[in-house]
């Protein structure tokens, strides 16, 4: 069963072109923001929609 809701560290590394430690840092930061807003989070994964909102103002392709 494919996961269409969350990105894991490998996805973040591929999207951002960063190393694993930075990808985990991004996941932790975004999950911290979500937890502060009262959302349930999963360690090591980040919601795709929220990732795109924070990284690209909601656009999946990163273009304005």
C-alpha positions in Angstrom: 0.0 0.0 0.0 1.5 3.3 -1.1 1.8 6.3 1.2 0.3 9.4 -0.5 0.0 11.5 2.6 3.5 11.7 4.0 7.1 12.3 2.9 9.9 10.4 4.6 13.6 11.4 4.9 14.4 10.0 1.4 11.7 12.0 -0.2 12.9 15.3 1.5 16.5 14.5 0.5 15.4 14.1 -3.1 13.2 17.2 -3.2 15.6 19.5 -1.4 18.8 18.1 -2.6 20.2 17.9 0.9 21.9 15.4 3.1 20.0 13.1 5.5 20.8 15.1 8.6 19.4 18.3 7.1 16.3 16.4 5.8 15.6 15.1 9.3 16.1 18.6 10.6 13.4 19.9 8.2 11.0 17.1 9.2 11.6 17.9 12.9 11.0 21.6 12.4 7.8 21.1 10.4 6.4 18.5 12.7 7.2 20.8 15.7 5.1 23.5 14.0 2.2 21.0 13.4 2.3 19.7 17.0 2.1 23.2 18.3 -1.0 23.7 16.2 -2.5 20.5 17.8 -2.0 18.1 14.9 -1.0 14.5 15.4 2.5 13.9 13.9 4.6 10.8 13.0 8.3 10.9 13.8 10.4 10.7 10.7 7.6 11.7 8.3 6.0 15.0 7.4 2.6 15.7 5.8 3.1 16.4 2.1 0.5 19.2 2.0 2.1 21.1 4.9 5.6 20.6 3.5 4.5 22.2 0.2 2.8 25.0 2.0 5.9 25.9 4.0 8.4 25.3 1.3 6.7 26.6 -1.8 3.6 28.6 -0.6 1.4 25.6 -1.4 2.6 24.9 -4.9 3.7 21.3 -5.5 6.1 22.2 -8.3 7.9 25.0 -6.4 7.1 27.7 -9.1 5.3 30.9 -8.4 
